[in-house]
Amino acid sequence: MSSLVDNNLPASGENYVVPIIVGDKQLGSDEHSEPVTSPDSSKIVHRYHSATAEDTSDAISAAQKALPLWRSTAPKQRRDIFLRAADIMETRRAELEGYMRTETAAPEPWVNFNLTTTIDLIRHAAALAFKANVGSAPVTDSPDSRGALVLAEPYGVVVGIAPWNAPYILGTRAALFPLAAGNTVILKGSELSPRCMWAIGSVLLEAGVPAGAINVLYSKPATAEAVTKQLVASPYVRKINFTGSERVGRLLGKLAGEYLKPLLLELGGKASAIVWSDANLDMAAQKCAVGAFFNAGQTCMATERVIVHRDVRAAFEEKLVAATKAIFGGVQDNSGDGAAVLIQPAAAKKVHGLVEDAIARGARVSGADTYTVPSLPGRVVPTIVTGITSDMDLYRTESFGPVVGIIEISTEDEALQIANDTEYGLSAAVFTEDLRRGLRMARGIQSGAVHINSMTVHDEMALPHGGIKSSGYGRFNVDLSEWTQTKTITYPIYIWNVDVRQQTNNGSRCEQSEPAEVEHTPAVNQLLRRGLFLGRVVDTGTGGTLGLADLGRSLGRSRPLDQLLVGREQDENGVGHDRKAQAGSEKRQLAGSSTKRAPGRNVNIAVGKRCGDSHGRVHDLAAIKHVLPLAQHELRGRLEEARDEICREAQVATRRRGAEDDGGGLGNANRRRRRDRRGVSVRHGENSCAVVVVKRDINVGVDVVFR
């Protein structure tokens, strides 16, 4: 592993090496350092540690090692950590603003917007932590016999790759939402803004995110592809999110496809704003100016094309020029005042080339004689180009700079055709005073978002954000569904055929036979689906009853509600005695003679069996178990309601059976005749009722206890 950061190095200046964060270490060395150059002054402001293959491997290991601890943290704990992170970022705001200005030369409004939005984003993620792993219990095709749970679980190690243009917003988003869902993260930040990316990790660690749950890497362009491939190829990395160019997104898509890794991509854009004839032109001009030139047009949602109705094109163009000069200034001389600073000279060169190509093909620049600053090759004047046609590069190519083209149209169909004539589909806007028209056109635009009477640069935490077509797939914000995967669990609502396995006097075991059928009323079924262990069996030959307890333990389970009920058995005088049935295969003593039930006969509770005793009598047991993990305090209120309903149904059934009875006494014949009928009997207690469902010559008792 690389050497630790040299604490003797200055905390700033061209010799300072911005460290990577790997587990509980911050690592940096001159040997692997690369320079960071200011876009404004073209001077080296500091250096960064470019991650090696060893560093990358260590980051993956650290993230995997931290996963069990982090995914097991309670939502409340994650929420509290994130809220502390928001407070820490606010406290360190001046420090973080300085990093962003130094590395990206961003204007002050954009820097302030980044920090404010990021702090809000962290608080939003804190609220989402409670919704991270919420599952569901859908109804199955067999709701009376089979239940289902759908769990939402974190993927594991997630790699987030974030760009430089909005480093705090996009870097935090790439890491924080996966963290909120219980994943651990490797944040691969841009080499153009490494100190901003380091600051994100620093804030999260200071707030209490465990070491290894957040790791931060950056790499020089020459090794970026190798480091990225190493991350994607790792079997521990389970998902990747990337915000950046369409070109890199395509390469990453191929790589992820090779290793079958899911991706969330937010890529480039070529956002159009449609200005209709009835639009408020002053508002539309102001929104389009800000949308086109905010942060020098270096945003994926920037307004690149304004499609204007021919009736208002001239008036709108004039207002757009005026709004641009009022908000962003203008070039007075070659000093560059009012010109936008782009991240690198190559970016400015690209914009110059697009404008030159448009002019050569018949377009013109509105409101300015020049769009370049010869003495400052990294700067571009905010440029409005009128008369754009489909044969110009500016019509289709994302400029990612301070230039916008105006296209004239006369019909809605024409406007929609041009708006959709692009490989991108991230954001768009419609300006009109007719909401019906606005909604109609919004539906017709192929884009991940369309904003009516607002600029294309629009991203709220409460709204899904992402594109279609070559602008990517997947959605940030709103919830954490992108950062969890589902697991389906099905289970039996009833465990049938849990019967008595009995030993005769000579120790021989009973043979297995077919299970008994059991009838249940709707109310009984409702209760049984709610998590109790229930079961009784009545020996119709002797009138004795066998109790069942703690089926959960006999099934190899242990739960707070795995406590079953008191059984009943009759002695030779017909007196019933309550007794606590024991768990598992514990032996029980049954009263009676050798021809009925000899004292000392051993009875074992077994699962899935049915057997007869030495006299051929069959002892059947029906037990029902629901494994839905409900807490006991959640059950009590529901069980009390079900108890009342069960007992009411049982009383009705009892009265019905009594009316059908011939009024005979309590002799054995009548008892036997009653047992031969189907029906329900009930015994009430202060906190319990016992329901006996009669089917043919088998009484299956269901004891319900409410503690």
Sequence and secondary structure as in RCSB ss.txt:
>XXXX:A:sequence
MSSLVDNNLPASGENYVVPIIVGDKQLGSDEHSEPVTSPDSSKIVHRYHSATAEDTSDAISAAQKALPLWRSTAP
KQRRDIFLRAADIMETRRAELEGYMRTETAAPEPWVNFNLTTTIDLIRHAAALAFKANVGSAPVTDSPDSRGALV
LAEPYGVVVGIAPWNAPYILGTRAALFPLAAGNTVILKGSELSPRCMWAIGSVLLEAGVPAGAINVLYSKPATAE
AVTKQLVASPYVRKINFTGSERVGRLLGKLAGEYLKPLLLELGGKASAIVWSDANLDMAAQKCAVGAFFNAGQTC
MATERVIVHRDVRAAFEEKLVAATKAIFGGVQDNSGDGAAVLIQPAAAKKVHGLVEDAIARGARVSGADTYTVPS
LPGRVVPTIVTGITSDMDLYRTESFGPVVGIIEISTEDEALQIANDTEYGLSAAVFTEDLRRGLRMARGIQSGAV
HINSMTVHDEMALPHGGIKSSGYGRFNVDLSEWTQTKTITYPIYIWNVDVRQQTNNGSRCEQSEPAEVEHTPAVN
QLLRRGLFLGRVVDTGTGGTLGLADLGRSLGRSRPLDQLLVGREQDENGVGHDRKAQAGSEKRQLAGSSTKRAPG
RNVNIAVGKRCGDSHGRVHDLAAIKHVLPLAQHELRGRLEEARDEICREAQVATRRRGAEDDGGGLGNANRRRRR
DRRGVSVRHGENSCAVVVVKRDINVGVDVVFR
>XXXX:A:secstr
   B  TTS SSSTT EE EEETTEEE  GGGEEEEE TTT SEEEEEE   HHHHHHHHHHHHHHHHHHHTS H
HHHHHHHHHHHHHHHHTHHHHHHHHHHHH   HHHHHHHHHHHHHHHHHHHHHGGGTT  B    SSTTTEEEEE
EEEE SEEEEE  SSSHHHHHHHHHHHHHHTT EEEEE  TTSHHHHHHHHHHHHHHT  BTTEEEE   HHHHH
HHHHHHHH TTEEEEEEES HHHHHHHHHHHHHTT  EEEE    EEEEE TTS HHHHHHHHHHHHHGGGG ST
T EEEEEEETTTHHHHHHHHHHHHHHHH    STT TT EE SSHHHHHHHHHHHHHHHHTT EEES S SB TT
 TTEE  EEEES  TTSHHHHS   SSEEEEEEESSHHHHHHHHT SS  S EEEE S HHHHHHHHHHS SS E
EETS S    TTS B  SGGGEES BSS SGGGEEEEEEEEES      EEEB TT  B            HHHH
HHHTTS  EEEEE TTT  EEE   HHHHTT   TT    EEEEE TT  EEEEE  STT  EE  S SSS  TT
 EEEE SS  EE TT  EE  EEE       HHHHHHHHHHHHHHHHHHHHHHHHHHHHHS    SSHHHHHHHH
HS EEEEEE SSEEEEEEEETTEEEEEEEE  
